[in-house]
């Protein structure tokens, strides 16, 4: 299982990062409509990632542990 990435809860840092990204996009010639398209794509990627994470958690919770012996009977 991949190692968990630390999550920053610093809202000021998040705002600075978003503003910097926005300013770089605009300075590179992206139009406001293109920036909206990029933001939409980012949101879609995050949503997909969250859904896949939820599925993985649900699968892990519904799968018996390997050493539980569920569904296995040894015959003599």
HELIX and SHEET records of a PDB file:
HELIX    1   1 UNK A   11  UNK A   27  1                                  17    
HELIX    2   2 UNK A   32  UNK A   62  1                                  31    
HELIX    3   3 UNK A   66  UNK A   68  5                                   3    
END                                                                             
